[in-house]
Amino acid sequence: MKYKPLGNTGLYVSELTLGAMTFAEKGSQFSEIVGATGQKLATRMVNLSMDAGVNIFDTANLYSFGESEVMLGKALGSRRKDNLIATKVYNPFDKGPNSLGTSRIAIMREVESSLERLGTDYIDLYQVHSWDITTPIEETLRALDDLVRQGKVRYIGLSNFAAWQIAKADGLAKLLGTEKFCSVQAYYSLVGRELEREIIPASLDLGLGTLIWSPLAGGFLSGKFTREGEAEGRRKNFEFPPVNKEKGYDIVDELKKISINHNASVAQVAIAWLLHKEGVTSVIIGATKEEQLVDNLKSADIELTQDEITKLDEVSALTPEYPDYISPMQRGQDLFSRIADL
């Protein structure tokens, strides 16, 4: 397992993160969407991840309506001090007018609840789960800064922000002198490369680390979804993130060819591709079964060749969008070619 600094901080995180969204008791409302492990398997998954070198575990107050945080806290137990906990705030538990979002009152209430559920007195990485259109970002930054100063939170991150929102938050934090976000959590996969347009460039420019969620696109890149048929599973009930299936099948075909070269699974190669991409700090893996987790953990051992990376890049390439197709570099190339033709 390799370790990388999280953005411009001295905090080192493993290149794989265990996601705890599936930590729930079977039969719960949340489990009908994403599945459920139960406490025994959740603890087993935490143990297996630590044995593999994973040192960061990601959850959220929303996951299983708080149950995920409880189960993660129990699974870590006395080993909590040797590992990093990342959780999130934004989503409400009730319908009160001040329940939603990242206002000061919501943040101060939710952090106390998360700390209690996790069984800890501090959170290593406290992430804003979504951009709050109802609260000035200045208010959110000042509240988070207070939590850092109080010692309840060590670092702060954001999730699912647009690039302009990331830049605005970073600029205002510098202007206000508050704690800055150090990380971006965002969706990225071979069938979902949109963050390469602006989010990755913004993160690199501002010195933010990235935590990647749904690297297998909700199971689509597990190898069980092909033109010949689709497996039963989460995507049957909850088809998210959205996938262009025809293009996706081409990507899976290429993944299968490469997986044979490495005696690996399709899922392992899909995750390994992400681990080779510029700007990726850690990839969040999750599972509902032990064998799924064991398989995903092995992706950290796969070294893809440049030719294999190129083939996957080409089959999954984004369609150029404005202004990329008239970028300064492209305009310069066009100019040089015209001059050469004179």
ROTIZA-526330 format. One line per 2 residues: number of its first residue (from 1); their letters; for each residue x, y, z of N, C-alpha, C, O. Coordinates in steps of 0.2 Angstrom, whole numbers, always signed. Layout:
NUM = A = X Y Z X Y Z X Y Z X Y Z; ...
//
This chain:
1 = MK = +4 -6 +0 +0 +0 +0 +4 +6 +0 +9 +7 +4; +3 +11 -4 +6 +17 -5 +2 +23 -1 -4 +22 +0
3 = YK = +6 +28 +2 +3 +33 +5 +5 +40 +2 +10 +41 +0; +0 +44 +2 +1 +51 -1 -2 +56 +4 -6 +55 +8
5 = PL = +2 +62 +3 -1 +68 +7 -8 +70 +5 -9 +70 -1; -12 +72 +9 -19 +74 +7 -18 +82 +6 -19 +86 +10
7 = GN = -17 +83 -1 -17 +90 -3 -10 +93 +0 -5 +90 +1; -11 +100 +2 -5 +103 +5 -5 +103 +12 -5 +108 +16
9 = TG = -6 +96 +15 -5 +95 +22 +0 +90 +24 +3 +87 +19; +1 +89 +30 +6 +84 +32 +3 +77 +34 +6 +73 +37
11 = LY = -4 +77 +32 -8 +71 +33 -7 +66 +28 -9 +68 +22; -5 +60 +29 -4 +55 +24 -9 +50 +24 -11 +47 +30
13 = VS = -12 +48 +18 -18 +44 +18 -16 +38 +13 -12 +39 +9; -19 +32 +14 -17 +26 +10 -21 +28 +3 -26 +31 +3
15 = EL = -18 +25 -2 -21 +26 -9 -28 +22 -10 -31 +24 -14; -29 +18 -5 -36 +15 -5 -39 +17 +2 -36 +17 +7
17 = TL = -46 +19 +2 -50 +21 +7 -56 +16 +8 -58 +14 +3; -57 +14 +14 -63 +10 +15 -69 +14 +16 -70 +18 +20
19 = GA = -74 +13 +11 -80 +17 +12 -85 +13 +16 -86 +7 +15; -89 +16 +20 -93 +13 +25 -101 +14 +23 -105 +13 +28
21 = MT = -102 +16 +17 -109 +17 +16 -113 +11 +16 -119 +11 +18; -110 +5 +15 -114 -1 +16 -115 -4 +23 -118 -9 +24
23 = FA = -112 +0 +28 -112 -2 +35 -119 -1 +37 -121 +5 +39; -123 -6 +38 -130 -5 +40 -133 -12 +42 -130 -17 +40
25 = EK = -138 -12 +46 -141 -19 +48 -146 -21 +42 -149 -16 +39; -146 -27 +41 -150 -29 +35 -158 -28 +37 -160 -29 +43
27 = GS = -161 -26 +32 -168 -25 +33 -170 -17 +34 -176 -15 +34; -165 -13 +35 -166 -6 +36 -168 -3 +29 -166 -6 +24
29 = QF = -170 +3 +30 -173 +7 +24 -167 +8 +19 -167 +7 +13; -161 +10 +22 -155 +12 +18 -152 +5 +14 -150 +6 +9
31 = SE = -153 +0 +18 -150 -6 +15 -153 -9 +8 -151 -12 +4; -160 -7 +7 -163 -8 +1 -160 -5 -5 -161 -7 -10
33 = IV = -157 +0 -4 -154 +4 -9 -146 +2 -10 -144 +0 -16; -142 +2 -5 -135 +0 -6 -133 -6 -3 -127 -8 -4
35 = GA = -137 -10 +0 -135 -16 +3 -133 -15 +10 -133 -9 +13; -132 -21 +14 -130 -20 +21 -125 -26 +23 -126 -31 +21
37 = TG = -121 -24 +28 -116 -29 +30 -118 -32 +37 -116 -38 +38; -121 -28 +41 -122 -30 +48 -115 -29 +52 -110 -28 +48
39 = QK = -115 -28 +58 -109 -26 +62 -104 -31 +62 -98 -29 +61; -105 -38 +62 -100 -43 +61 -96 -42 +55 -89 -42 +55
41 = LA = -99 -42 +49 -95 -41 +43 -92 -34 +42 -86 -34 +40; -95 -29 +45 -92 -22 +45 -85 -22 +49 -80 -20 +46
43 = TR = -85 -26 +54 -79 -26 +58 -74 -30 +55 -68 -29 +55; -76 -36 +51 -72 -40 +47 -68 -36 +42 -63 -36 +40
45 = MV = -72 -32 +38 -70 -27 +33 -65 -22 +35 -60 -21 +32; -66 -19 +41 -61 -15 +44 -55 -18 +45 -49 -15 +44
47 = NL = -55 -24 +48 -49 -28 +50 -45 -30 +44 -39 -29 +43; -49 -32 +38 -45 -34 +32 -42 -28 +29 -37 -28 +26
49 = SM = -45 -22 +29 -43 -16 +26 -36 -14 +30 -31 -12 +27; -37 -14 +36 -31 -12 +40 -25 -17 +39 -19 -15 +39
51 = DA = -26 -23 +38 -21 -28 +37 -18 -27 +30 -12 -28 +29; -22 -24 +25 -19 -22 +19 -16 -15 +19 -13 -14 +14
53 = GV = -16 -12 +24 -12 -5 +25 -17 +1 +24 -14 +6 +24; -23 +0 +24 -28 +5 +23 -28 +9 +30 -28 +6 +35
55 = NI = -28 +16 +30 -28 +20 +36 -33 +25 +37 -33 +29 +41; -38 +25 +32 -43 +30 +32 -49 +27 +30 -50 +22 +25
57 = FD = -55 +29 +34 -61 +26 +33 -66 +31 +32 -67 +36 +36; -71 +31 +27 -75 +36 +25 -82 +34 +26 -85 +29 +24
59 = TA = -86 +39 +29 -93 +38 +31 -97 +45 +30 -94 +49 +28; -103 +45 +33 -107 +51 +33 -112 +51 +37 -115 +45 +39
61 = NL = -115 +57 +40 -120 +57 +45 -126 +54 +41 -131 +51 +45; -127 +54 +35 -133 +52 +31 -133 +44 +30 -138 +42 +30
63 = YS = -127 +41 +30 -127 +34 +28 -131 +30 +33 -129 +30 +39; -136 +27 +31 -140 +23 +36 -143 +27 +41 -144 +24 +47
65 = FG = -144 +33 +40 -146 +38 +45 -142 +38 +51 -145 +38 +57; -136 +37 +51 -132 +38 +57 -129 +31 +59 -124 +30 +62
67 = ES = -132 +25 +56 -130 +19 +58 -123 +17 +56 -119 +13 +59; -121 +20 +50 -115 +18 +47 -109 +21 +52 -104 +17 +53
69 = EV = -110 +27 +55 -105 +30 +59 -105 +26 +65 -99 +24 +68; -110 +23 +68 -110 +19 +74 -106 +13 +73 -102 +11 +77
71 = ML = -108 +10 +67 -104 +3 +66 -97 +4 +65 -93 +0 +66; -95 +9 +61 -88 +11 +60 -84 +12 +67 -79 +9 +68
73 = GK = -87 +16 +71 -84 +17 +77 -83 +11 +81 -78 +10 +84; -88 +6 +81 -88 +0 +85 -82 -4 +82 -78 -8 +85
75 = AL = -82 -4 +75 -77 -9 +72 -70 -6 +73 -65 -11 +74; -69 +0 +73 -62 +3 +75 -60 +2 +82 -55 +0 +84
77 = GS = -65 +3 +87 -64 +2 +94 -57 +5 +96 -57 +11 +95; -53 +2 +100 -47 +5 +103 -42 +6 +98 -37 +10 +99
79 = RR = -43 +4 +91 -38 +6 +86 -39 +12 +83 -36 +14 +78; -44 +16 +85 -46 +22 +82 -41 +27 +81 -40 +30 +76
81 = KD = -36 +27 +87 -31 +32 +87 -26 +31 +81 -22 +36 +80; -25 +25 +79 -21 +23 +74 -23 +24 +66 -20 +23 +62
83 = NL = -30 +26 +66 -33 +27 +59 -36 +33 +59 -38 +37 +64; -38 +35 +53 -41 +41 +51 -49 +40 +49 -51 +36 +46
85 = IA = -53 +44 +52 -60 +44 +51 -62 +50 +47 -61 +56 +49; -65 +49 +41 -68 +55 +37 -76 +54 +37 -78 +49 +35
87 = TK = -79 +59 +39 -86 +59 +39 -89 +65 +36 -85 +70 +34; -95 +66 +35 -98 +72 +31 -104 +75 +34 -107 +72 +39
89 = VY = -105 +81 +32 -111 +85 +35 -115 +88 +29 -111 +91 +25; -121 +88 +30 -125 +92 +25 -133 +90 +25 -137 +94 +26
91 = NP = -134 +83 +25 -140 +81 +24 -144 +80 +31 -141 +79 +36; -150 +82 +31 -154 +82 +38 -157 +75 +40 -157 +70 +36
93 = FD = -159 +74 +46 -162 +68 +49 -169 +70 +50 -173 +65 +50; -171 +76 +50 -178 +78 +51 -180 +83 +46 -176 +85 +42
95 = KG = -187 +86 +47 -189 +90 +42 -190 +97 +45 -193 +102 +42; -186 +99 +50 -186 +105 +53 -183 +111 +48 -179 +109 +44
97 = PN = -185 +117 +49 -182 +122 +44 -175 +123 +45 -172 +126 +40; -172 +121 +50 -164 +122 +51 -161 +115 +51 -155 +115 +53
99 = SL = -164 +110 +48 -161 +104 +48 -156 +103 +42 -150 +100 +43; -157 +106 +36 -154 +105 +30 -148 +109 +30 -148 +115 +32
101 = GT = -142 +107 +27 -137 +111 +25 -131 +112 +29 -130 +108 +34; -127 +117 +28 -121 +119 +32 -121 +126 +35 -116 +129 +35
103 = SR = -127 +127 +38 -127 +134 +42 -123 +132 +48 -121 +126 +50; -121 +137 +52 -118 +137 +58 -122 +132 +63 -119 +128 +66
105 = IA = -128 +133 +64 -132 +129 +68 -132 +122 +66 -132 +117 +71; -133 +121 +60 -133 +114 +57 -126 +110 +58 -126 +104 +61
107 = IM = -121 +114 +57 -114 +111 +58 -113 +109 +65 -111 +104 +67; -114 +114 +70 -113 +113 +77 -117 +107 +80 -115 +103 +84
109 = RE = -123 +107 +77 -128 +101 +79 -125 +94 +77 -125 +90 +81; -124 +94 +70 -122 +88 +67 -115 +85 +69 -114 +79 +70
111 = VE = -110 +89 +71 -104 +87 +73 -104 +84 +79 -101 +78 +80; -108 +86 +84 -109 +83 +90 -112 +76 +90 -110 +71 +93
113 = SS = -117 +76 +85 -120 +69 +84 -116 +64 +81 -116 +58 +83; -112 +66 +76 -107 +62 +73 -102 +59 +78 -100 +54 +78
115 = LE = -99 +64 +82 -94 +62 +87 -97 +57 +92 -93 +52 +94; -103 +58 +94 -106 +53 +98 -107 +46 +95 -106 +41 +98
117 = RL = -110 +46 +89 -111 +40 +85 -104 +36 +84 -104 +30 +85; -99 +40 +82 -93 +37 +81 -89 +35 +87 -84 +31 +87
119 = GT = -91 +37 +93 -87 +35 +99 -80 +38 +99 -76 +35 +102; -80 +45 +97 -73 +48 +97 -74 +55 +99 -80 +58 +99
121 = DY = -69 +58 +101 -69 +65 +103 -66 +70 +97 -66 +76 +98; -64 +67 +92 -62 +71 +86 -63 +68 +79 -63 +61 +79
123 = ID = -64 +71 +74 -65 +69 +67 -58 +71 +63 -57 +77 +63; -55 +66 +60 -49 +68 +56 -51 +72 +50 -47 +77 +49
125 = LY = -56 +71 +46 -58 +74 +40 -65 +75 +40 -69 +70 +39; -67 +82 +41 -74 +83 +41 -76 +87 +35 -74 +92 +33
127 = QV = -81 +83 +31 -82 +85 +24 -89 +88 +23 -94 +85 +25; -89 +94 +19 -96 +96 +17 -98 +92 +12 -95 +92 +6
129 = HS = -104 +89 +12 -106 +84 +8 -109 +87 +1 -109 +83 -4; -111 +93 +1 -113 +96 -5 -113 +103 -4 -114 +106 +2
131 = WD = -113 +107 -10 -114 +114 -9 -121 +116 -7 -126 +114 -9; -121 +121 -2 -127 +123 +1 -129 +130 -2 -126 +135 -1
133 = IT = -134 +130 -6 -136 +136 -10 -140 +141 -5 -141 +147 -7; -142 +139 +1 -146 +143 +6 -141 +146 +11 -144 +151 +15
135 = TP = -135 +144 +12 -130 +147 +17 -124 +150 +13 -121 +147 +9; -122 +156 +15 -116 +159 +13 -110 +155 +14 -110 +152 +20
137 = IE = -106 +154 +10 -100 +149 +11 -96 +152 +17 -92 +149 +20; -96 +159 +17 -92 +162 +23 -94 +159 +30 -90 +158 +34
139 = ET = -101 +158 +31 -104 +156 +37 -101 +149 +38 -99 +147 +44; -101 +145 +33 -99 +138 +33 -92 +138 +35 -90 +134 +39
141 = LR = -88 +142 +32 -80 +142 +33 -79 +144 +40 -75 +141 +44; -82 +149 +43 -81 +151 +50 -83 +146 +55 -80 +145 +60
143 = AL = -89 +142 +54 -91 +137 +58 -86 +131 +58 -84 +129 +64; -84 +129 +52 -79 +124 +52 -72 +126 +55 -69 +122 +58
145 = DD = -70 +132 +54 -64 +135 +57 -64 +134 +65 -59 +133 +68; -70 +136 +68 -71 +135 +75 -70 +128 +77 -67 +127 +82
147 = LV = -73 +123 +73 -72 +116 +75 -65 +114 +75 -63 +110 +80; -61 +117 +71 -54 +115 +70 -50 +118 +76 -46 +115 +80
149 = RQ = -52 +124 +78 -49 +128 +84 -51 +124 +90 -47 +124 +95; -57 +121 +91 -59 +118 +97 -56 +111 +97 -57 +108 +102
151 = GK = -53 +109 +92 -50 +102 +92 -55 +96 +90 -53 +90 +91; -61 +98 +89 -66 +93 +87 -65 +90 +80 -67 +85 +78
153 = VR = -61 +94 +76 -60 +92 +69 -53 +94 +67 -50 +99 +69; -49 +89 +64 -42 +91 +62 -41 +94 +55 -37 +99 +55
155 = YI = -45 +92 +50 -45 +94 +44 -52 +95 +41 -56 +91 +43; -53 +99 +36 -59 +100 +33 -59 +98 +25 -54 +100 +22
157 = GL = -64 +95 +22 -64 +94 +15 -71 +95 +12 -76 +97 +16; -72 +95 +6 -78 +96 +3 -80 +90 -2 -75 +86 -4
159 = SN = -86 +90 -4 -88 +84 -8 -93 +87 -13 -98 +90 -11; -93 +84 -19 -98 +86 -24 -99 +93 -26 -104 +95 -28
161 = FA = -93 +97 -26 -93 +104 -28 -92 +105 -35 -88 +101 -38; -94 +110 -38 -92 +111 -45 -85 +115 -44 -83 +117 -39
163 = AW = -81 +115 -50 -75 +118 -49 -75 +126 -47 -71 +128 -43; -80 +130 -49 -80 +137 -47 -82 +137 -40 -80 +142 -37
165 = QI = -86 +132 -37 -87 +132 -30 -81 +131 -26 -80 +134 -21; -77 +126 -28 -71 +124 -25 -66 +131 -25 -63 +132 -20
167 = AK = -66 +134 -31 -61 +140 -31 -64 +146 -27 -60 +149 -23; -70 +146 -27 -73 +152 -22 -72 +150 -15 -70 +155 -11
169 = AD = -73 +144 -13 -72 +143 -6 -65 +143 -4 -63 +146 +2; -60 +141 -8 -53 +142 -7 -51 +149 -6 -47 +151 -2
171 = GL = -54 +154 -11 -52 +161 -11 -55 +164 -5 -51 +168 -2; -61 +163 -3 -64 +166 +3 -60 +164 +9 -59 +168 +14
173 = AK = -58 +157 +10 -54 +155 +16 -48 +159 +17 -46 +161 +22; -45 +160 +11 -38 +164 +11 -40 +171 +13 -36 +174 +17
175 = LL = -45 +174 +11 -47 +181 +12 -49 +182 +19 -47 +187 +23; -53 +177 +22 -55 +177 +29 -50 +175 +34 -51 +176 +40
177 = GT = -45 +171 +32 -40 +169 +36 -43 +163 +40 -40 +161 +46; -48 +159 +37 -50 +153 +41 -47 +147 +38 -43 +147 +33
179 = EK = -48 +141 +41 -46 +135 +39 -48 +134 +32 -54 +135 +30; -43 +131 +28 -45 +130 +21 -47 +122 +20 -45 +118 +23
181 = FC = -51 +121 +15 -53 +114 +13 -46 +111 +10 -43 +114 +6; -45 +105 +12 -38 +102 +10 -40 +96 +5 -35 +94 +2
183 = SV = -46 +95 +4 -48 +89 +0 -54 +90 -4 -59 +93 -2; -55 +86 -10 -61 +86 -14 -63 +78 -14 -59 +74 -16
185 = QA = -69 +77 -12 -72 +70 -14 -77 +71 -19 -81 +74 -19; -75 +66 -25 -79 +67 -31 -80 +60 -34 -76 +56 -33
187 = YY = -84 +60 -39 -85 +54 -43 -81 +54 -49 -80 +59 -52; -77 +48 -50 -73 +47 -55 -72 +40 -57 -71 +35 -52
189 = SL = -73 +38 -63 -72 +31 -65 -71 +31 -73 -71 +36 -76; -70 +25 -75 -68 +25 -83 -75 +26 -87 -74 +28 -93
191 = VG = -80 +26 -84 -87 +28 -87 -89 +34 -85 -95 +36 -86; -85 +38 -81 -87 +44 -78 -81 +49 -77 -79 +50 -71
193 = RE = -79 +51 -82 -72 +55 -82 -73 +63 -82 -69 +67 -83; -80 +65 -81 -81 +72 -82 -77 +77 -77 -76 +82 -79
195 = LE = -75 +74 -71 -71 +79 -67 -64 +81 -70 -61 +85 -67; -62 +77 -75 -56 +79 -78 -56 +86 -82 -51 +89 -83
197 = RE = -62 +88 -83 -63 +94 -87 -61 +100 -83 -57 +104 -85; -64 +100 -76 -62 +106 -72 -60 +105 -65 -56 +108 -62
199 = II = -63 +99 -62 -62 +98 -55 -55 +96 -54 -52 +99 -49; -53 +91 -57 -46 +89 -56 -41 +95 -57 -36 +96 -53
201 = PA = -41 +99 -63 -37 +104 -64 -37 +109 -58 -32 +112 -56; -43 +111 -56 -44 +115 -50 -41 +113 -44 -37 +116 -40
203 = SL = -42 +106 -43 -39 +103 -37 -31 +103 -37 -28 +105 -32; -28 +102 -43 -21 +102 -43 -18 +109 -43 -13 +110 -39
205 = DL = -22 +114 -46 -20 +121 -45 -20 +124 -38 -16 +128 -36; -25 +122 -34 -26 +124 -28 -23 +120 -22 -23 +122 -16
207 = GL = -20 +114 -24 -16 +110 -20 -21 +106 -15 -19 +105 -9; -27 +104 -18 -31 +100 -14 -30 +92 -16 -29 +91 -22
209 = GT = -31 +88 -11 -31 +81 -12 -38 +79 -15 -43 +82 -14; -38 +73 -18 -44 +70 -20 -46 +63 -17 -41 +59 -17
211 = LI = -52 +62 -15 -54 +56 -13 -60 +54 -18 -65 +57 -19; -59 +48 -21 -63 +46 -27 -69 +41 -25 -67 +36 -22
213 = WS = -75 +43 -26 -80 +38 -24 -83 +35 -30 -83 +37 -36; -86 +29 -29 -89 +25 -34 -84 +23 -40 -86 +25 -46
215 = PL = -78 +21 -39 -73 +19 -44 -76 +14 -49 -73 +14 -55; -81 +10 -47 -83 +5 -51 -90 +7 -54 -94 +3 -57
217 = AG = -92 +13 -53 -99 +16 -56 -104 +12 -53 -109 +9 -57; -105 +11 -47 -110 +7 -44 -110 +0 -46 -116 -3 -46
219 = GF = -105 -3 -48 -104 -10 -50 -104 -11 -57 -103 -17 -59; -105 -6 -61 -105 -7 -68 -98 -10 -71 -98 -14 -75
221 = LS = -93 -8 -68 -86 -10 -70 -84 -16 -66 -78 -17 -66; -88 -20 -63 -86 -26 -60 -85 -31 -64 -82 -36 -62
223 = GK = -87 -31 -71 -86 -36 -75 -92 -40 -76 -93 -45 -80; -97 -39 -72 -104 -43 -72 -109 -39 -77 -114 -42 -78
225 = FT = -107 -34 -80 -112 -30 -84 -109 -30 -91 -104 -27 -93; -112 -34 -96 -109 -34 -103 -115 -34 -108 -121 -34 -106
227 = RE = -114 -34 -114 -119 -34 -119 -123 -40 -119 -129 -40 -121; -120 -46 -116 -123 -52 -116 -128 -53 -110 -133 -57 -110
229 = GE = -128 -48 -105 -132 -48 -100 -129 -44 -94 -124 -43 -94; -134 -43 -89 -132 -39 -83 -134 -43 -77 -139 -46 -76
231 = AE = -129 -42 -72 -130 -46 -66 -135 -43 -61 -137 -37 -62; -138 -47 -57 -142 -44 -52 -137 -40 -47 -131 -41 -46
233 = GR = -140 -35 -43 -136 -31 -39 -139 -24 -38 -145 -23 -40; -135 -20 -35 -137 -13 -33 -140 -9 -39 -145 -6 -39
235 = RK = -137 -10 -45 -139 -6 -51 -146 -8 -53 -149 -4 -57; -148 -14 -52 -155 -16 -54 -160 -12 -50 -165 -10 -53
237 = NF = -158 -10 -44 -163 -6 -40 -161 +1 -40 -166 +6 -39; -155 +3 -41 -153 +10 -40 -147 +11 -45 -141 +10 -44
239 = EF = -149 +13 -51 -145 +14 -57 -141 +20 -56 -143 +25 -60; -136 +21 -52 -132 +27 -51 -125 +25 -49 -124 +20 -46
241 = PP = -120 +29 -52 -121 +34 -56 -123 +32 -63 -123 +26 -65; -126 +37 -67 -128 +36 -74 -122 +34 -78 -117 +36 -77
243 = VN = -124 +29 -83 -119 +26 -87 -121 +26 -94 -127 +24 -96; -117 +28 -99 -118 +27 -106 -116 +20 -107 -111 +18 -108
245 = KE = -121 +15 -108 -120 +8 -108 -116 +6 -114 -112 +2 -113; -118 +9 -120 -114 +6 -126 -107 +8 -125 -103 +3 -127
247 = KG = -105 +14 -123 -98 +15 -122 -95 +11 -117 -90 +9 -117; -99 +10 -111 -97 +7 -106 -95 -1 -107 -91 -3 -105
249 = YD = -99 -4 -112 -98 -11 -114 -91 -11 -117 -88 -16 -117; -90 -6 -121 -83 -6 -125 -77 -5 -120 -72 -9 -121
251 = IV = -78 -2 -115 -73 -1 -109 -72 -7 -106 -67 -9 -104; -78 -11 -104 -78 -17 -100 -74 -22 -105 -70 -26 -102
253 = DE = -75 -22 -111 -72 -27 -116 -64 -26 -115 -60 -31 -115; -62 -20 -115 -55 -18 -115 -52 -20 -108 -46 -23 -108
255 = LK = -56 -19 -103 -54 -21 -96 -53 -28 -96 -48 -31 -92; -57 -32 -99 -56 -39 -99 -50 -42 -102 -47 -46 -99
257 = KI = -48 -39 -107 -42 -40 -111 -36 -39 -106 -31 -43 -106; -36 -33 -103 -30 -31 -99 -30 -36 -92 -25 -37 -90
259 = SI = -36 -37 -90 -36 -41 -84 -33 -48 -85 -30 -51 -80; -33 -51 -91 -30 -57 -92 -23 -57 -92 -20 -61 -89
261 = NH = -20 -51 -94 -13 -50 -94 -10 -50 -87 -4 -52 -85; -14 -48 -82 -12 -47 -75 -15 -52 -70 -14 -52 -64
263 = NA = -18 -57 -73 -22 -62 -69 -26 -59 -64 -26 -61 -58; -30 -54 -66 -33 -50 -61 -41 -50 -63 -43 -52 -68
265 = SV = -45 -47 -59 -52 -46 -61 -53 -39 -64 -48 -35 -64; -58 -39 -68 -60 -32 -71 -60 -27 -66 -58 -21 -68
267 = AQ = -63 -28 -61 -64 -23 -55 -57 -20 -53 -56 -14 -52; -52 -25 -52 -46 -23 -50 -42 -18 -55 -39 -13 -53
269 = VA = -43 -20 -61 -40 -16 -67 -43 -9 -67 -40 -4 -68; -50 -9 -66 -53 -2 -66 -51 +2 -61 -50 +8 -62
271 = IA = -50 +0 -55 -47 +4 -49 -40 +5 -50 -38 +11 -49; -36 +1 -53 -29 +2 -54 -28 +8 -59 -23 +12 -58
273 = WL = -32 +8 -64 -32 +14 -69 -33 +20 -65 -29 +25 -67; -37 +21 -60 -38 +27 -57 -32 +28 -52 -30 +34 -52
275 = LH = -29 +23 -49 -23 +24 -45 -17 +27 -49 -12 +29 -47; -17 +26 -56 -12 +29 -60 -13 +36 -63 -9 +38 -66
277 = KE = -19 +38 -62 -21 +45 -64 -18 +51 -60 -18 +51 -54; -16 +56 -64 -14 +62 -60 -19 +65 -56 -25 +66 -59
279 = GV = -18 +67 -50 -22 +71 -46 -26 +66 -42 -30 +69 -37; -26 +60 -42 -30 +55 -38 -25 +54 -32 -20 +51 -32
281 = TS = -28 +55 -26 -25 +54 -20 -27 +47 -17 -22 +43 -15; -33 +46 -16 -35 +40 -13 -42 +38 -16 -46 +42 -18
283 = VI = -43 +31 -18 -49 +29 -21 -53 +25 -15 -51 +21 -12; -60 +27 -15 -64 +24 -10 -67 +18 -12 -70 +18 -17
285 = IG = -66 +12 -9 -69 +6 -11 -74 +4 -5 -73 +5 +1; -79 +0 -8 -84 -2 -3 -87 -9 -5 -86 -11 -11
287 = AT = -90 -12 -1 -93 -19 -3 -98 -21 +2 -99 -19 +7; -102 -26 +0 -107 -29 +4 -105 -36 +6 -108 -39 +10
289 = KE = -100 -39 +2 -97 -45 +3 -90 -45 +5 -86 -41 +2; -87 -50 +9 -80 -50 +10 -76 -51 +4 -71 -48 +3
291 = EQ = -78 -56 +0 -74 -57 -6 -74 -51 -11 -69 -51 -14; -79 -47 -11 -78 -41 -15 -73 -36 -13 -69 -33 -16
293 = LV = -73 -35 -6 -68 -31 -3 -61 -34 -4 -56 -30 -6; -60 -40 -3 -53 -43 -4 -51 -42 -11 -45 -41 -12
295 = DN = -55 -43 -16 -54 -42 -23 -52 -35 -24 -46 -34 -27; -55 -30 -22 -54 -23 -23 -47 -21 -20 -44 -17 -22
297 = LK = -46 -24 -14 -39 -22 -10 -33 -24 -14 -28 -21 -14; -34 -29 -18 -28 -31 -22 -27 -27 -28 -21 -27 -31
299 = SA = -31 -22 -30 -30 -17 -35 -24 -13 -34 -20 -10 -39; -22 -12 -28 -16 -8 -26 -9 -11 -28 -4 -8 -28
301 = DI = -10 -18 -30 -4 -21 -32 -3 -21 -39 +2 -24 -42; -7 -19 -43 -7 -19 -50 -3 -13 -53 -5 -8 -52
303 = EL = +2 -15 -57 +5 -10 -61 +4 -10 -68 +6 -15 -72; +0 -6 -71 -2 -6 -78 +3 -3 -82 +7 +2 -80
305 = TQ = +4 -6 -88 +9 -3 -93 +6 +4 -96 +0 +5 -96; +11 +8 -99 +9 +14 -102 +4 +12 -108 -1 +16 -109
307 = DE = +5 +7 -111 +1 +5 -117 -6 +3 -114 -11 +5 -118; -6 +0 -109 -13 -2 -106 -17 +4 -104 -23 +4 -105
309 = IT = -13 +8 -101 -17 +15 -99 -19 +19 -105 -25 +21 -105; -15 +19 -110 -17 +22 -116 -23 +19 -119 -28 +23 -121
311 = KL = -23 +13 -119 -29 +10 -122 -36 +11 -118 -41 +12 -121; -35 +11 -112 -41 +13 -108 -43 +20 -108 -49 +22 -108
313 = DE = -38 +24 -109 -39 +31 -110 -43 +33 -116 -47 +37 -116; -41 +29 -121 -44 +30 -128 -51 +28 -128 -55 +31 -131
315 = VS = -52 +22 -126 -59 +19 -126 -64 +23 -122 -70 +22 -123; -61 +26 -116 -66 +30 -112 -65 +37 -113 -68 +41 -109
317 = AL = -62 +40 -118 -61 +47 -119 -67 +51 -119 -72 +49 -121; -67 +57 -116 -72 +62 -116 -73 +65 -123 -68 +66 -126
319 = TP = -79 +67 -124 -79 +71 -130 -77 +78 -129 -79 +81 -124; -73 +81 -133 -70 +88 -131 -76 +93 -131 -81 +93 -135
321 = EY = -76 +97 -126 -81 +102 -125 -77 +109 -125 -72 +110 -124; -81 +114 -127 -79 +121 -127 -77 +123 -120 -81 +121 -115
323 = PD = -72 +126 -118 -67 +129 -123 -61 +125 -124 -56 +127 -127; -61 +118 -122 -55 +114 -123 -53 +113 -130 -47 +113 -132
325 = YI = -58 +113 -135 -56 +112 -142 -53 +118 -145 -51 +118 -151; -53 +124 -142 -50 +130 -144 -45 +132 -139 -44 +138 -138
327 = SP = -42 +128 -135 -37 +130 -130 -31 +133 -133 -30 +132 -139; -28 +137 -129 -22 +141 -132 -17 +136 -135 -14 +138 -140
329 = MQ = -16 +130 -132 -11 +125 -135 -13 +123 -142 -10 +123 -147; -20 +121 -142 -23 +119 -149 -23 +125 -154 -21 +124 -160
331 = RG = -24 +131 -152 -24 +137 -156 -17 +138 -159 -16 +139 -165; -12 +137 -154 -5 +137 -156 -3 +132 -162 +0 +133 -166
333 = QD = -5 +126 -160 -4 +120 -165 -7 +122 -172 -4 +121 -177; -13 +124 -172 -16 +126 -178 -13 +132 -182 -12 +132 -188
335 = LF = -10 +137 -178 -6 +142 -181 +0 +140 -184 +2 +142 -190; +4 +135 -181 +10 +133 -183 +9 +129 -190 +13 +129 -194
337 = SR = +3 +125 -190 +2 +121 -196 +0 +125 -202 +2 +123 -207; -3 +131 -200 -5 +135 -206 +1 +138 -209 +2 +139 -215
339 = IA = +6 +140 -204 +12 +144 -206 +16 +139 -210 +19 +140 -215; +16 +132 -208 +20 +127 -212 +17 +126 -219 +21 +124 -223
341 = DL = +11 +127 -220 +8 +126 -226 +9 +132 -231 +8 +131 -237; +12 +138 -228 +13 +143 -233 +19 +142 -237 +20 +147 -241
//
